[in-house]
Amino acid sequence: MQRFKNKLLASAGRYPALPARCSSPPSGLPFPAGLPPALFSPRQSRGGSSSSSSQRRSWRRRWPGMKGDIGNYYYGQGHPMKPHRIHMTHNLLLNYGLYRKMEIYRPHKATAEEMTKYHSDEYIKFLRSIRPDNMSEYSKQMQRFNVGEDCPVFDGLFEFCQLSTGGSVAGAVKLNRQQTDMAVNWAGGLHHAKKSEASGFCYVNDIVLAILELLKYHQRVLYIDIDIHHGDGVEEAFYTTDCVMTVSFHKYGEYFPGTGDLRDIGAGKGKYYAVNFPMRDGIDDESYGQIFKPIISKVMEMYQPSAVVLQFQMQAIPEDAVHEDSGDEDGEDPDQRISSKTVL
């Protein structure tokens, strides 16, 4: 483990001199022209309040008890992905009084046009059209877009994607407008979704879309993934660009999605801008901290991002991290006990 850490720290020092603005826009992705200068200075106080910079404001999704609430969607009997757990998170925030330290917003439903800033038109059109009662008409497309057992068709599928994506994109917009220093989408973090493919219970990659929004005002965005699963969808989207650096700490081996090797470091202009730290079972808090802190410190020092996006699951926080799965009789996957989240 120490040898792997040293190799990663060594590679972190290989970056070429950073350009005035990132030199290679993400391949095949829309990229705004005429970016403003990088925003490296600390956030200044706003509204004449001397304490506003120290009282960091966070952003999260409002979860009203009404039809359309993302926590009410249902993947199906026995499926390990259970959006209703988001209600549990919300109730904890209420019961501990943490909501008093937050500004609460209800985001818009992301449109198909917003989603196709990354995803293919055909894929999003399919997600808009497919329903449980017309699946037989889309059998070929379901196979093509990897929709089926792991990523099932359920009632309100597209609206679920709209709400999840809308939360992360709206958080990025608030950061771009300097209306907050931190934004949290408790229903975000669907990091496995690909450009034209569902994967790992994920259909639309809210993280990629939020990062694209951040790139309108930030020249370099750092993405940190501490989910127990490798953040393959986000890494793939930005693998050949130096505009976004991806860092993933994850369980590795015969474990989904099976990617994220230590030697996967990016390609082309993105070489050395992807960092993977694969881990085996049994890591404890102290060891995790000894790995995470120096690597992230070195990345921050060398890459100098002006925005950071964090994806995490509770199971990726030691001591629960990188453990052997046990499951239960209802098909509950312990990796999915707490929903993924996107913190921007």
N, C-alpha and C positions, 0 to 999 in steps of 0.2 A: 504493500500500500504506500509506504514512504517513497519507494522508487517511482511509482506512478505519479505521486504528487510532485516530485522533483522534475520529472519529465514535463509535466504540464506547466510548472512554473518556468522552466527553461523555454518552452515554446511561447510563453506569454511575452518573452522579451524579444521575439523575432519580428514584431510588427515593423513594417517600413515606416518612414516618417509619415505622420498623419497628414493627409491633404487638407487644404483649406475647407473643402467640402468633400463628402464621400465621392469616390471616383467611379464607382460602378453601381448604378441603380439596379435594384433587383431585376433579374432577367425575366422579361415577359410581364412585368408588373407596371402599372401606371405610376409615374413618378413626377411630382410637381416641379416645374421649372422655376428658376430664380429663387432658390431657398434663401431665407434670411440668414444672417450670421449665426453661428452656433451660440446657444444660450448657456454659457458655462457659469455665469455669475450666480451667486445665491439669490433666491427669491427675495425681493425687497418687500417691505411692509406696504400694504395697500389701504386705501381709505382713511389715511391719517392715523391709523392705529399702530402704536409702537410695539404691540405684542402680537400682531398678526403673523409675523414670521415664525414665532416660537409656538404658536397655537396652530399646528398644522391641521388643516381640515381634510377630512376624508369623504369619500363619495361611495354610496352603495345603492343597490336596487331597493325600492320600496316593495314590500310584499303584502298587498291588501288581500283580505279574504274575499276574493271575488273570482268570477269566471275569467279565465285568461291568465291567472296567476301561474307563473312557470312551475311552481312547486306542485301544481295539480296535474301535471302531465304524467303519463304512465307508459313506460316502455313495454309493459306486458308481464304476465305471470312468470315468476321465476327469474326475470332479468335482473342482473346485479346493479344496473344503473337505476337509481330511484330518486328522481328529482324532488320528491316530498321531503327529503332530508334537508333541503334548503330551508324549510320551515323550522327545523330544529335549530339551525344556525341563527335564524332570525329571532327565535324565542330566547335563545341564550343572550343575544345582544340586548333584548328588552329586559330580561330578568336581572342581568348584571348592570343595567343602567348605562351600557356603553353607547347606546343610541344618542345619549345626550352630548356626546363628544363628536357627533357626526352630523353632517348636513345630508338629509335624505332626499333623493330624487327618484322619480319614476321615468326611465328612459323611453324613447320611442321604439317602435318595432322597426328594426332594420329593413330596408326595402331590398328588392331583388337587385336593383341597380347598385346599391351599396355592396351587396355580397359579391357581385361580379367584378368588383375592383380587384379581387383575387381569383375567385372561383370561376369556372367556365360557364358560359351562358347556358349550355345544354344541361349541365349538372343542376344548376339552380332552377331551371325550368322544370326539370324532373322532380325536384323536391317540392316545388309549388303544386305539382299536378297529382302526385301519388297519394293515395288514400287506402285505408284497409279494404274498402269496398270496390276498388278498381285495380288491385294489384295484378290480377291476371292479365290486364292489358299492357303491363309494363315489365313482363318477365325478363325480356332481354336487357332492358335498361337497368333493372335491379341487379342483374349479374354484372353488367358493365360498371356500374357505380358502387358496387360492393355493398348494396343494401339488402339485408336479409336477416340472418340469425343474430349476429352481434349488433348490427345497426338496423333494427326492425322498423317497419312502417307502423305508425300508431296514430291515433286520432290527434289532430293538431300538430303534426310533426313540423310543418313549415313555420307555424306560429311560434313553436318552441324555439326554433332556430332564430327567428326574428328577435325574440325577447333576449335570448342569451347574447346574440351578436350586438343588438342595440345597446345593451348595458356597457359592454367594453368599449365600443366606438364612442358612445356618449361620454364615457370617462376620459378617453383620449382627447376629445374635443374640449372638455373642461380644463385639462392640463394645458392644451395649446393656447387657450384663452387666458391662462394664468388665473383661473378662478379657484384653483385648489392646488395643493402640493402632493396630494395622494388621492387616488381613486380606486375603489374596490368594487368588483362585480362578483358577488357570491355565486352567481350562476354561470360564470365564465370559465375559461381555462380548458376549452375543448381542443386540445393541442394535437390530436392525431389526425384530424380531418385534412385531406389533401385537396389539391386544386380541382380534381374531378372525381373524387372518391371519398366515401365515408369510411371511417376506420375507428376501431376502439371505442365504440359508443358515440363517436363524434361525427357530426354531419357538416357543419359550417365552422371554419376556424376563426373564431372571434378574436384570437390573439393576433394572428397575421393581419386582420383587418384593422385592429386597433393600432398596431405598429405602423401600418401604412398611413394612418391618420396622423400619428406622431411625427412621421417623416416629413410632413408638410412644414414643420417648424423646427425640427431637431435633426441635425446632420448625422448624428450617430446615436443609435438606440441599442442599449444592452438588454438582452433577453436572458433571464435566469430561470431555470426550470428545476424545481426540487420535488416534482412528482416522482413517485416510485417507478413510473414508466418513463422511458426515454421520450423527450419532446420531438418526435420525428417529423411531425407535420410542419412545425414552425422552422425547424432546422432546414428541411427540404426547401421551403419557400425562399430562404435567404442564404442558401449554401454557397452561392457564387458572387456575393456582394460584400463589400466592406462597410456598407451603410448600417448594417445590423450585425451585431455579434451575438451568437447564441452559446450559452453555457448550460450544460445539463448534468445533473447528478442523479443517477438512477440505478436501479437493480439491473444486472446484466447476466447473460447466460441464456438458458432455455426459458425465456421469459418475454412476454409481449412488450414491445413489438419486435424484439430481437435485433434492434439497431443500436447505434450509439457506442461503437467501438472507440477505444482510446485513440486509434489511428485515424478516425474520421475528423478531419480538421478544416474542412472547406475545400473549395476548388476555385481555380481562376483567380479573379480579384478577391475572392472570399477565402483564399487559403490562409490559415491560421486564425480565421474569424469564427470558427466553430470549435468549441472545446467540449469534450465529453469526459466525464469521470464515471466509469462503470464500477459498480460495487457489488460485492457478494453479501450473502446473508450474515447477520451477526454484528454489524457495526453498531457501536454505542454512541452516546451523546458526545463524549470527549473526543473520540476518534473522528466523528463527523465534523465537529468544530475545527479540529486540527487540519482537516482537509479543506473545508469550505472557506474559512476565513482568509488564509494566505492566498488561495487561488483567486477569490473575488477581489481581494485588496490589490493584487497584481494586475488583474484585468481592469479594474477601475483606474489604476495608475497609468497603464499603458494605453488603454482605449479612450479614456476620457469621454464617456457618454454624457449627453445632456438629458437623457430620459432613460429610465430603467423600467422594464416590465418583468414582473415576477409571477410565475405560475406555481401553485403548490397544492398538494393534498395533505391532509393531516397525517396520513400514514407515512409520509416522507419525512416527518419530523421525528428524530430519534426520541425515545427508544423504539418506537413502533416501526421505524423505517427498515426496509430491506429484510423482511422477515419471511419465514415460510408461510404460504397460504394454508388456511385450514378450511375456510368455507363453512357452510352449515346446511342443514337439511332442506332449507328453502332455496338453496342456490345462491345464498348471499355471498358476495365476494368481499372479503375484509378490506380490499384495496379501495372499495367504493363506499365505505361507511360514511365518509364525509365527502361532499361534492368538491370537485375541483374549483379553484378560484383564480381570477386574474386580478393582480394588483399592479397598478400603473403608477 
